[in-house]
């Protein structure tokens, strides 16, 4: 007779496999699309497409909590970007998106001006795309609950690049095991997501987004952050020193048709 796996051991193996599968699947993926525009005509065309064709099509596919953001007014910065943040439950869902858009008749009709734009009336200068995987300490997106005027709100998108893969992993560890995510949460930063960039033009790289009612609240909370005992403790640990080689900070606000 062939050896058989004892029933209790088989049950344990099934449980382990199930738990591992659940853990592996619980992290969301995000695409951050950035439209670069050069004038109001392009801005209007992209806005119209996103509001009336693209976002409704994604929602028909079951994709919710899509954020659309623009650069906050600043005399030192050009407001030439529109950011679209899309959450996916899996890479399979991400992979099938374009094919489903191509056969969605309502999308094709509502977005006809954008989809069939000519070369001399193009709706944007370029689109860049970054694919991200959520951190274990925040595996699911939390659409921001901050209130008040949308133009006053601050959605702070940060990007941290690491000097090497190994040092980058230590910075990711600082957010998770090191307690940085927990610190942000305890202070009320209203984070939308924290994630690894798994495909993009700046790597190794992590990105995250925190949200505030206005700039005054944002500045006050960042002061609380750097003055906190927890930050003073972890920021001087040898293993976390020099783990960020470059940081980009984008201060944004949500459009009227953004989900949050």
C-alpha atoms as an extended CHARMM CRD file, in Angstrom:
* protein
*
       260  EXT
         1         1  UNK       CA              0.0000000000        0.0000000000        0.0000000000  PROA      1               0.0000000000
         2         2  UNK       CA              1.1040000000        3.5530000000       -0.6670000000  PROA      2               0.0000000000
         3         3  UNK       CA              1.8490000000        5.7380000000        2.3250000000  PROA      3               0.0000000000
         4         4  UNK       CA             -0.9580000000        8.1180000000        3.1100000000  PROA      4               0.0000000000
         5         5  UNK       CA             -0.6310000000       11.5060000000        4.7650000000  PROA      5               0.0000000000
         6         6  UNK       CA             -2.2440000000       11.3050000000        8.2550000000  PROA      6               0.0000000000
         7         7  UNK       CA             -5.5670000000       13.1610000000        8.3240000000  PROA      7               0.0000000000
         8         8  UNK       CA             -4.5230000000       15.7090000000       11.0300000000  PROA      8               0.0000000000
         9         9  UNK       CA             -1.3680000000       16.5410000000        9.0540000000  PROA      9               0.0000000000
        10        10  UNK       CA             -3.3900000000       16.9110000000        5.8390000000  PROA      10              0.0000000000
        11        11  UNK       CA             -5.7990000000       19.2980000000        7.5580000000  PROA      11              0.0000000000
        12        12  UNK       CA             -2.8480000000       21.3290000000        8.8400000000  PROA      12              0.0000000000
        13        13  UNK       CA             -1.2800000000       21.5210000000        5.3760000000  PROA      13              0.0000000000
        14        14  UNK       CA             -4.5570000000       22.6820000000        3.8280000000  PROA      14              0.0000000000
        15        15  UNK       CA             -4.9240000000       25.3310000000        6.5240000000  PROA      15              0.0000000000
        16        16  UNK       CA             -1.3820000000       26.5750000000        5.9670000000  PROA      16              0.0000000000
        17        17  UNK       CA             -1.8740000000       26.7440000000        2.2110000000  PROA      17              0.0000000000
        18        18  UNK       CA             -5.1830000000       28.5720000000        2.6350000000  PROA      18              0.0000000000
        19        19  UNK       CA             -3.7020000000       31.0650000000        5.0790000000  PROA      19              0.0000000000
        20        20  UNK       CA             -0.7000000000       31.6590000000        2.8260000000  PROA      20              0.0000000000
        21        21  UNK       CA             -2.9550000000       32.2180000000       -0.1850000000  PROA      21              0.0000000000
        22        22  UNK       CA             -5.1080000000       34.6600000000        1.7650000000  PROA      22              0.0000000000
        23        23  UNK       CA             -2.0280000000       36.5480000000        2.9370000000  PROA      23              0.0000000000
        24        24  UNK       CA             -0.5580000000       36.6290000000       -0.5610000000  PROA      24              0.0000000000
        25        25  UNK       CA             -3.7960000000       37.9530000000       -2.0310000000  PROA      25              0.0000000000
        26        26  UNK       CA             -4.6480000000       40.5330000000        0.5910000000  PROA      26              0.0000000000
        27        27  UNK       CA             -2.1640000000       43.1620000000       -0.6100000000  PROA      27              0.0000000000
        28        28  UNK       CA             -3.6350000000       45.5030000000       -3.1990000000  PROA      28              0.0000000000
        29        29  UNK       CA             -1.8460000000       46.7930000000       -6.2750000000  PROA      29              0.0000000000
        30        30  UNK       CA             -2.0070000000       50.3820000000       -7.4800000000  PROA      30              0.0000000000
        31        31  UNK       CA             -1.3890000000       52.0820000000      -10.7810000000  PROA      31              0.0000000000
        32        32  UNK       CA             -0.4260000000       55.7290000000      -10.6120000000  PROA      32              0.0000000000
        33        33  UNK       CA             -0.9720000000       57.3240000000      -14.0210000000  PROA      33              0.0000000000
        34        34  UNK       CA              0.3690000000       60.8210000000      -14.5840000000  PROA      34              0.0000000000
        35        35  UNK       CA             -0.8560000000       62.9240000000      -17.4850000000  PROA      35              0.0000000000
        36        36  UNK       CA              1.4310000000       65.7830000000      -18.4980000000  PROA      36              0.0000000000
        37        37  UNK       CA             -0.4860000000       68.6250000000      -20.1590000000  PROA      37              0.0000000000
        38        38  UNK       CA              0.5640000000       71.9780000000      -21.5770000000  PROA      38              0.0000000000
        39        39  UNK       CA             -2.5770000000       74.1070000000      -21.7850000000  PROA      39              0.0000000000
        40        40  UNK       CA             -6.1960000000       74.4670000000      -20.6980000000  PROA      40              0.0000000000
        41        41  UNK       CA             -7.5190000000       72.7510000000      -23.8190000000  PROA      41              0.0000000000
        42        42  UNK       CA             -5.6160000000       69.5900000000      -22.9600000000  PROA      42              0.0000000000
        43        43  UNK       CA             -6.6390000000       69.8550000000      -19.3060000000  PROA      43              0.0000000000
        44        44  UNK       CA            -10.2990000000       70.1260000000      -20.2960000000  PROA      44              0.0000000000
        45        45  UNK       CA            -10.0740000000       67.1580000000      -22.6510000000  PROA      45              0.0000000000
        46        46  UNK       CA             -8.3910000000       64.8940000000      -20.0840000000  PROA      46              0.0000000000
        47        47  UNK       CA            -10.8090000000       66.0040000000      -17.3420000000  PROA      47              0.0000000000
        48        48  UNK       CA            -13.8010000000       65.3190000000      -19.5690000000  PROA      48              0.0000000000
        49        49  UNK       CA            -12.5020000000       61.8680000000      -20.5170000000  PROA      49              0.0000000000
        50        50  UNK       CA            -11.6560000000       60.8420000000      -16.9620000000  PROA      50              0.0000000000
        51        51  UNK       CA            -14.9090000000       62.1490000000      -15.4820000000  PROA      51              0.0000000000
        52        52  UNK       CA            -17.3720000000       60.9700000000      -18.1200000000  PROA      52              0.0000000000
        53        53  UNK       CA            -15.7390000000       57.9040000000      -19.6980000000  PROA      53              0.0000000000
        54        54  UNK       CA            -12.7330000000       56.4030000000      -17.8990000000  PROA      54              0.0000000000
        55        55  UNK       CA            -13.8260000000       56.4310000000      -14.2460000000  PROA      55              0.0000000000
        56        56  UNK       CA            -17.3890000000       55.2640000000      -15.0210000000  PROA      56              0.0000000000
        57        57  UNK       CA            -15.9400000000       52.3980000000      -17.0980000000  PROA      57              0.0000000000
        58        58  UNK       CA            -13.6380000000       51.3150000000      -14.2620000000  PROA      58              0.0000000000
        59        59  UNK       CA            -16.5680000000       51.3410000000      -11.8600000000  PROA      59              0.0000000000
        60        60  UNK       CA            -18.5740000000       49.1280000000      -14.2070000000  PROA      60              0.0000000000
        61        61  UNK       CA            -15.6850000000       46.6760000000      -13.8550000000  PROA      61              0.0000000000
        62        62  UNK       CA            -16.0090000000       46.8090000000      -10.0770000000  PROA      62              0.0000000000
        63        63  UNK       CA            -13.0260000000       49.1040000000       -9.4400000000  PROA      63              0.0000000000
        64        64  UNK       CA            -13.8070000000       51.6800000000       -6.7670000000  PROA      64              0.0000000000
        65        65  UNK       CA            -11.9460000000       54.4070000000       -4.8370000000  PROA      65              0.0000000000
        66        66  UNK       CA            -10.2220000000       55.9960000000       -7.8360000000  PROA      66              0.0000000000
        67        67  UNK       CA             -8.4070000000       59.1800000000       -6.9410000000  PROA      67              0.0000000000
        68        68  UNK       CA             -7.7640000000       62.0330000000       -9.3780000000  PROA      68              0.0000000000
        69        69  UNK       CA             -5.4960000000       64.8610000000       -8.2620000000  PROA      69              0.0000000000
        70        70  UNK       CA             -3.9280000000       68.0760000000       -9.5160000000  PROA      70              0.0000000000
        71        71  UNK       CA             -1.0000000000       70.1700000000       -8.3290000000  PROA      71              0.0000000000
        72        72  UNK       CA             -1.8650000000       72.6930000000       -5.6230000000  PROA      72              0.0000000000
        73        73  UNK       CA             -1.4110000000       76.3150000000       -6.7600000000  PROA      73              0.0000000000
        74        74  UNK       CA              2.1650000000       77.4460000000       -6.1540000000  PROA      74              0.0000000000
        75        75  UNK       CA              3.9390000000       80.3260000000       -7.8720000000  PROA      75              0.0000000000
        76        76  UNK       CA              7.1510000000       78.2560000000       -7.9280000000  PROA      76              0.0000000000
        77        77  UNK       CA              5.6470000000       75.1940000000       -9.6330000000  PROA      77              0.0000000000
        78        78  UNK       CA              3.9550000000       74.5750000000      -12.9620000000  PROA      78              0.0000000000
        79        79  UNK       CA              0.5770000000       72.8650000000      -12.5650000000  PROA      79              0.0000000000
        80        80  UNK       CA              0.9680000000       70.6640000000      -15.6310000000  PROA      80              0.0000000000
        81        81  UNK       CA              0.0970000000       67.2560000000      -14.1660000000  PROA      81              0.0000000000
        82        82  UNK       CA             -3.0540000000       65.2350000000      -13.5310000000  PROA      82              0.0000000000
        83        83  UNK       CA             -2.5620000000       62.1720000000      -11.3170000000  PROA      83              0.0000000000
        84        84  UNK       CA             -4.8810000000       59.1540000000      -11.3850000000  PROA      84              0.0000000000
        85        85  UNK       CA             -4.5620000000       56.5320000000       -8.6370000000  PROA      85              0.0000000000
        86        86  UNK       CA             -6.2880000000       53.2140000000       -9.3820000000  PROA      86              0.0000000000
        87        87  UNK       CA             -6.4880000000       50.3040000000       -6.8930000000  PROA      87              0.0000000000
        88        88  UNK       CA             -6.5220000000       46.6870000000       -8.0930000000  PROA      88              0.0000000000
        89        89  UNK       CA             -7.2580000000       43.5610000000       -6.0940000000  PROA      89              0.0000000000
        90        90  UNK       CA             -4.7690000000       41.5710000000       -8.1690000000  PROA      90              0.0000000000
        91        91  UNK       CA             -2.3600000000       41.7770000000      -11.0870000000  PROA      91              0.0000000000
        92        92  UNK       CA             -4.8990000000       39.8070000000      -13.1260000000  PROA      92              0.0000000000
        93        93  UNK       CA             -7.4000000000       42.6440000000      -12.6920000000  PROA      93              0.0000000000
        94        94  UNK       CA             -4.7340000000       45.1440000000      -13.7650000000  PROA      94              0.0000000000
        95        95  UNK       CA             -3.7650000000       43.0330000000      -16.7770000000  PROA      95              0.0000000000
        96        96  UNK       CA             -7.2990000000       42.8030000000      -18.2000000000  PROA      96              0.0000000000
        97        97  UNK       CA             -8.1180000000       46.5130000000      -17.8520000000  PROA      97              0.0000000000
        98        98  UNK       CA             -7.1360000000       47.7290000000      -21.3200000000  PROA      98              0.0000000000
        99        99  UNK       CA             -8.8390000000       44.8220000000      -23.0870000000  PROA      99              0.0000000000
       100       100  UNK       CA            -12.0890000000       45.5020000000      -21.2190000000  PROA      100             0.0000000000
       101       101  UNK       CA            -11.9440000000       49.2280000000      -21.9830000000  PROA      101             0.0000000000
       102       102  UNK       CA            -11.5100000000       48.4320000000      -25.6710000000  PROA      102             0.0000000000
       103       103  UNK       CA            -14.8450000000       46.6110000000      -25.8360000000  PROA      103             0.0000000000
       104       104  UNK       CA            -16.8570000000       48.8240000000      -23.4720000000  PROA      104             0.0000000000
       105       105  UNK       CA            -19.2210000000       50.5850000000      -25.8930000000  PROA      105             0.0000000000
       106       106  UNK       CA            -20.3270000000       53.1890000000      -23.3600000000  PROA      106             0.0000000000
       107       107  UNK       CA            -16.7030000000       54.0710000000      -22.6520000000  PROA      107             0.0000000000
       108       108  UNK       CA            -15.8850000000       54.2940000000      -26.3500000000  PROA      108             0.0000000000
       109       109  UNK       CA            -18.8580000000       56.5510000000      -26.9800000000  PROA      109             0.0000000000
       110       110  UNK       CA            -18.4450000000       58.8440000000      -23.9720000000  PROA      110             0.0000000000
       111       111  UNK       CA            -14.7060000000       59.1640000000      -24.5600000000  PROA      111             0.0000000000
       112       112  UNK       CA            -14.7980000000       59.4970000000      -28.3360000000  PROA      112             0.0000000000
       113       113  UNK       CA            -13.2680000000       63.0050000000      -28.4890000000  PROA      113             0.0000000000
       114       114  UNK       CA            -10.2930000000       61.9020000000      -26.3920000000  PROA      114             0.0000000000
       115       115  UNK       CA             -9.9170000000       58.4220000000      -27.8940000000  PROA      115             0.0000000000
       116       116  UNK       CA            -10.0130000000       59.6450000000      -31.5010000000  PROA      116             0.0000000000
       117       117  UNK       CA             -8.0680000000       62.8890000000      -31.0310000000  PROA      117             0.0000000000
       118       118  UNK       CA             -5.8000000000       63.8330000000      -33.9230000000  PROA      118             0.0000000000
       119       119  UNK       CA             -2.0510000000       64.3870000000      -33.7240000000  PROA      119             0.0000000000
       120       120  UNK       CA             -2.4360000000       68.1530000000      -33.9710000000  PROA      120             0.0000000000
       121       121  UNK       CA             -5.0680000000       68.2560000000      -31.2020000000  PROA      121             0.0000000000
       122       122  UNK       CA             -3.6620000000       65.6540000000      -28.8530000000  PROA      122             0.0000000000
       123       123  UNK       CA             -5.1530000000       65.6310000000      -25.3230000000  PROA      123             0.0000000000
       124       124  UNK       CA             -1.8340000000       65.3410000000      -23.4580000000  PROA      124             0.0000000000
       125       125  UNK       CA              1.9220000000       65.5480000000      -23.9480000000  PROA      125             0.0000000000
       126       126  UNK       CA              2.6170000000       62.1400000000      -22.4020000000  PROA      126             0.0000000000
       127       127  UNK       CA              1.3870000000       59.5920000000      -19.8720000000  PROA      127             0.0000000000
       128       128  UNK       CA              3.6870000000       57.9400000000      -17.3530000000  PROA      128             0.0000000000
       129       129  UNK       CA              2.6770000000       54.9390000000      -15.2650000000  PROA      129             0.0000000000
       130       130  UNK       CA              3.9690000000       53.4000000000      -12.0400000000  PROA      130             0.0000000000
       131       131  UNK       CA              2.8300000000       50.0310000000      -10.6790000000  PROA      131             0.0000000000
       132       132  UNK       CA              2.8650000000       49.5560000000       -6.9140000000  PROA      132             0.0000000000
       133       133  UNK       CA              2.2380000000       46.8100000000       -4.3450000000  PROA      133             0.0000000000
       134       134  UNK       CA              0.8210000000       47.7160000000       -0.9220000000  PROA      134             0.0000000000
       135       135  UNK       CA              2.9250000000       47.4470000000        2.2360000000  PROA      135             0.0000000000
       136       136  UNK       CA              2.0840000000       44.6330000000        4.6840000000  PROA      136             0.0000000000
       137       137  UNK       CA              1.2640000000       47.1480000000        7.4410000000  PROA      137             0.0000000000
       138       138  UNK       CA             -1.3920000000       48.7330000000        5.1970000000  PROA      138             0.0000000000
       139       139  UNK       CA             -2.4460000000       46.1120000000        2.6410000000  PROA      139             0.0000000000
       140       140  UNK       CA             -5.6430000000       47.9260000000        1.6430000000  PROA      140             0.0000000000
       141       141  UNK       CA             -6.2100000000       51.5000000000        0.5000000000  PROA      141             0.0000000000
       142       142  UNK       CA             -8.0690000000       53.8210000000        2.8720000000  PROA      142             0.0000000000
       143       143  UNK       CA             -9.8370000000       56.5500000000        0.8960000000  PROA      143             0.0000000000
       144       144  UNK       CA             -9.2800000000       59.7790000000        2.8030000000  PROA      144             0.0000000000
       145       145  UNK       CA            -12.0290000000       61.0470000000        5.0910000000  PROA      145             0.0000000000
       146       146  UNK       CA            -10.7170000000       64.6120000000        5.3820000000  PROA      146             0.0000000000
       147       147  UNK       CA            -13.4170000000       67.2030000000        4.8310000000  PROA      147             0.0000000000
       148       148  UNK       CA            -13.6670000000       70.8330000000        3.8000000000  PROA      148             0.0000000000
       149       149  UNK       CA            -13.1490000000       72.5010000000        0.4470000000  PROA      149             0.0000000000
       150       150  UNK       CA            -11.3970000000       70.2040000000       -2.0070000000  PROA      150             0.0000000000
       151       151  UNK       CA             -9.1320000000       72.9770000000       -3.2200000000  PROA      151             0.0000000000
       152       152  UNK       CA             -7.9630000000       73.5680000000        0.3650000000  PROA      152             0.0000000000
       153       153  UNK       CA             -7.2090000000       69.9200000000        1.0440000000  PROA      153             0.0000000000
       154       154  UNK       CA             -3.6560000000       68.6390000000        0.8100000000  PROA      154             0.0000000000
       155       155  UNK       CA             -2.9460000000       65.2050000000       -0.6010000000  PROA      155             0.0000000000
       156       156  UNK       CA              0.7770000000       64.7150000000       -0.1080000000  PROA      156             0.0000000000
       157       157  UNK       CA              2.3200000000       62.1700000000       -2.4490000000  PROA      157             0.0000000000
       158       158  UNK       CA              5.8650000000       61.2070000000       -1.4680000000  PROA      158             0.0000000000
       159       159  UNK       CA              8.3970000000       59.1230000000       -3.3690000000  PROA      159             0.0000000000
       160       160  UNK       CA             11.5560000000       57.8050000000       -1.6780000000  PROA      160             0.0000000000
       161       161  UNK       CA             14.3500000000       56.2430000000       -3.7270000000  PROA      161             0.0000000000
       162       162  UNK       CA             16.9850000000       54.0110000000       -2.1510000000  PROA      162             0.0000000000
       163       163  UNK       CA             20.7250000000       54.0820000000       -2.9720000000  PROA      163             0.0000000000
       164       164  UNK       CA             20.8540000000       50.2640000000       -3.2470000000  PROA      164             0.0000000000
       165       165  UNK       CA             18.3110000000       47.4490000000       -3.1750000000  PROA      165             0.0000000000
       166       166  UNK       CA             19.5160000000       46.3110000000        0.2610000000  PROA      166             0.0000000000
       167       167  UNK       CA             19.3550000000       49.7900000000        1.7840000000  PROA      167             0.0000000000
       168       168  UNK       CA             15.9570000000       50.3540000000        0.2080000000  PROA      168             0.0000000000
       169       169  UNK       CA             14.6330000000       47.2040000000        1.9060000000  PROA      169             0.0000000000
       170       170  UNK       CA             15.7830000000       48.6310000000        5.2350000000  PROA      170             0.0000000000
       171       171  UNK       CA             13.7560000000       51.7980000000        4.5710000000  PROA      171             0.0000000000
       172       172  UNK       CA             10.7090000000       49.6520000000        3.8130000000  PROA      172             0.0000000000
       173       173  UNK       CA             11.3860000000       47.8150000000        7.0760000000  PROA      173             0.0000000000
       174       174  UNK       CA             11.4460000000       51.1940000000        8.8430000000  PROA      174             0.0000000000
       175       175  UNK       CA              7.8940000000       51.8600000000        7.6710000000  PROA      175             0.0000000000
       176       176  UNK       CA              6.5980000000       48.4300000000        8.6750000000  PROA      176             0.0000000000
       177       177  UNK       CA              8.5600000000       46.6330000000       11.4220000000  PROA      177             0.0000000000
       178       178  UNK       CA             10.1820000000       49.9120000000       12.4840000000  PROA      178             0.0000000000
       179       179  UNK       CA              6.8130000000       51.5070000000       13.2620000000  PROA      179             0.0000000000
       180       180  UNK       CA              6.7490000000       54.4960000000       10.9040000000  PROA      180             0.0000000000
       181       181  UNK       CA              3.3360000000       53.5500000000        9.4750000000  PROA      181             0.0000000000
       182       182  UNK       CA              2.0030000000       53.1630000000       13.0130000000  PROA      182             0.0000000000
       183       183  UNK       CA              3.4060000000       56.5810000000       13.9440000000  PROA      183             0.0000000000
       184       184  UNK       CA              1.7050000000       58.2720000000       10.9760000000  PROA      184             0.0000000000
       185       185  UNK       CA             -1.5480000000       56.5940000000       11.9520000000  PROA      185             0.0000000000
       186       186  UNK       CA             -1.3260000000       57.5920000000       15.6080000000  PROA      186             0.0000000000
       187       187  UNK       CA             -0.7840000000       61.2550000000       14.6950000000  PROA      187             0.0000000000
       188       188  UNK       CA             -3.7340000000       61.3830000000       12.2870000000  PROA      188             0.0000000000
       189       189  UNK       CA             -1.9960000000       61.6720000000        8.9060000000  PROA      189             0.0000000000
       190       190  UNK       CA             -4.9520000000       59.9420000000        7.1690000000  PROA      190             0.0000000000
       191       191  UNK       CA             -2.7780000000       57.8640000000        4.8500000000  PROA      191             0.0000000000
       192       192  UNK       CA             -4.3590000000       56.6010000000        1.6300000000  PROA      192             0.0000000000
       193       193  UNK       CA             -1.6560000000       54.0000000000        0.8820000000  PROA      193             0.0000000000
       194       194  UNK       CA              1.9690000000       52.9510000000        1.3900000000  PROA      194             0.0000000000
       195       195  UNK       CA              3.5140000000       50.8140000000       -1.3480000000  PROA      195             0.0000000000
       196       196  UNK       CA              6.5850000000       49.4240000000       -3.0860000000  PROA      196             0.0000000000
       197       197  UNK       CA              7.1210000000       50.5000000000       -6.6720000000  PROA      197             0.0000000000
       198       198  UNK       CA              7.4040000000       47.2060000000       -8.5590000000  PROA      198             0.0000000000
       199       199  UNK       CA              7.6260000000       48.8000000000      -12.0050000000  PROA      199             0.0000000000
       200       200  UNK       CA              8.6220000000       52.3870000000      -12.7470000000  PROA      200             0.0000000000
       201       201  UNK       CA             11.3860000000       54.6420000000      -14.0060000000  PROA      201             0.0000000000
       202       202  UNK       CA             12.7280000000       55.3650000000      -10.4960000000  PROA      202             0.0000000000
       203       203  UNK       CA             13.7790000000       52.2580000000       -8.6000000000  PROA      203             0.0000000000
       204       204  UNK       CA             14.2600000000       51.0050000000       -5.9500000000  PROA      204             0.0000000000
       205       205  UNK       CA             11.4320000000       53.2140000000       -4.8220000000  PROA      205             0.0000000000
       206       206  UNK       CA              8.5040000000       53.4330000000       -2.4120000000  PROA      206             0.0000000000
       207       207  UNK       CA              5.5700000000       55.8180000000       -2.4990000000  PROA      207             0.0000000000
       208       208  UNK       CA              2.8720000000       56.8500000000       -0.0660000000  PROA      208             0.0000000000
       209       209  UNK       CA              0.0910000000       59.4040000000        0.2440000000  PROA      209             0.0000000000
       210       210  UNK       CA             -1.0980000000       61.2470000000        3.3660000000  PROA      210             0.0000000000
       211       211  UNK       CA             -3.9850000000       63.7250000000        3.5340000000  PROA      211             0.0000000000
       212       212  UNK       CA             -4.8370000000       66.9010000000        5.4260000000  PROA      212             0.0000000000
       213       213  UNK       CA             -7.7010000000       69.3750000000        5.6760000000  PROA      213             0.0000000000
       214       214  UNK       CA             -5.4100000000       72.2680000000        4.7000000000  PROA      214             0.0000000000
       215       215  UNK       CA             -1.7640000000       73.3850000000        4.6270000000  PROA      215             0.0000000000
       216       216  UNK       CA             -1.8500000000       74.6250000000        8.2320000000  PROA      216             0.0000000000
       217       217  UNK       CA             -2.9230000000       71.1850000000        9.4550000000  PROA      217             0.0000000000
       218       218  UNK       CA             -0.3140000000       69.5170000000        7.2650000000  PROA      218             0.0000000000
       219       219  UNK       CA              2.5220000000       71.6650000000        8.5820000000  PROA      219             0.0000000000
       220       220  UNK       CA              1.4310000000       71.1900000000       12.1990000000  PROA      220             0.0000000000
       221       221  UNK       CA              1.2800000000       67.3990000000       11.8760000000  PROA      221             0.0000000000
       222       222  UNK       CA              4.6990000000       67.1740000000       10.2460000000  PROA      222             0.0000000000
       223       223  UNK       CA              6.0990000000       69.1710000000       13.1660000000  PROA      223             0.0000000000
       224       224  UNK       CA              4.4580000000       66.6970000000       15.5500000000  PROA      224             0.0000000000
       225       225  UNK       CA              6.0130000000       63.8770000000       13.5410000000  PROA      225             0.0000000000
       226       226  UNK       CA              9.6190000000       65.0990000000       13.6630000000  PROA      226             0.0000000000
       227       227  UNK       CA              9.2500000000       66.0780000000       17.3390000000  PROA      227             0.0000000000
       228       228  UNK       CA              7.8370000000       62.6880000000       18.3810000000  PROA      228             0.0000000000
       229       229  UNK       CA              9.8250000000       60.3530000000       20.5950000000  PROA      229             0.0000000000
       230       230  UNK       CA              9.2360000000       57.4710000000       18.1810000000  PROA      230             0.0000000000
       231       231  UNK       CA             10.7370000000       59.3370000000       15.2170000000  PROA      231             0.0000000000
       232       232  UNK       CA             13.6890000000       60.4700000000       17.2870000000  PROA      232             0.0000000000
       233       233  UNK       CA             14.2390000000       56.8450000000       18.2770000000  PROA      233             0.0000000000
       234       234  UNK       CA             14.0650000000       55.1660000000       14.8640000000  PROA      234             0.0000000000
       235       235  UNK       CA             15.6050000000       57.9510000000       12.7620000000  PROA      235             0.0000000000
       236       236  UNK       CA             19.0050000000       57.5380000000       14.4270000000  PROA      236             0.0000000000
       237       237  UNK       CA             19.1750000000       53.7390000000       14.2890000000  PROA      237             0.0000000000
       238       238  UNK       CA             22.2200000000       52.6350000000       12.3200000000  PROA      238             0.0000000000
       239       239  UNK       CA             20.2700000000       50.2630000000       10.0870000000  PROA      239             0.0000000000
       240       240  UNK       CA             17.9640000000       53.0820000000        8.9120000000  PROA      240             0.0000000000
       241       241  UNK       CA             20.6040000000       55.7500000000        8.2590000000  PROA      241             0.0000000000
       242       242  UNK       CA             21.1870000000       56.8910000000        4.6410000000  PROA      242             0.0000000000
       243       243  UNK       CA             18.4490000000       54.6460000000        3.2600000000  PROA      243             0.0000000000
       244       244  UNK       CA             16.8850000000       57.4090000000        1.1200000000  PROA      244             0.0000000000
       245       245  UNK       CA             18.9950000000       58.7780000000       -1.7410000000  PROA      245             0.0000000000
       246       246  UNK       CA             16.3150000000       61.0200000000       -3.2640000000  PROA      246             0.0000000000
       247       247  UNK       CA             12.8540000000       62.1990000000       -2.2310000000  PROA      247             0.0000000000
       248       248  UNK       CA             10.1090000000       63.8300000000       -4.2990000000  PROA      248             0.0000000000
       249       249  UNK       CA              7.2110000000       65.6010000000       -2.5730000000  PROA      249             0.0000000000
       250       250  UNK       CA              4.0530000000       66.4630000000       -4.5100000000  PROA      250             0.0000000000
       251       251  UNK       CA              1.3640000000       68.5720000000       -2.8300000000  PROA      251             0.0000000000
       252       252  UNK       CA             -1.9460000000       67.8870000000       -4.5550000000  PROA      252             0.0000000000
       253       253  UNK       CA             -5.6720000000       68.4710000000       -4.2310000000  PROA      253             0.0000000000
       254       254  UNK       CA             -8.5500000000       66.1920000000       -5.3680000000  PROA      254             0.0000000000
       255       255  UNK       CA            -10.6020000000       67.1250000000       -8.4150000000  PROA      255             0.0000000000
       256       256  UNK       CA            -14.3630000000       67.5530000000       -8.1110000000  PROA      256             0.0000000000
       257       257  UNK       CA            -14.9080000000       64.1080000000       -9.6890000000  PROA      257             0.0000000000
       258       258  UNK       CA            -12.2780000000       62.2520000000       -7.6320000000  PROA      258             0.0000000000
       259       259  UNK       CA            -13.7480000000       59.5390000000       -5.3800000000  PROA      259             0.0000000000
       260       260  UNK       CA            -12.0800000000       61.1060000000       -2.3230000000  PROA      260             0.0000000000
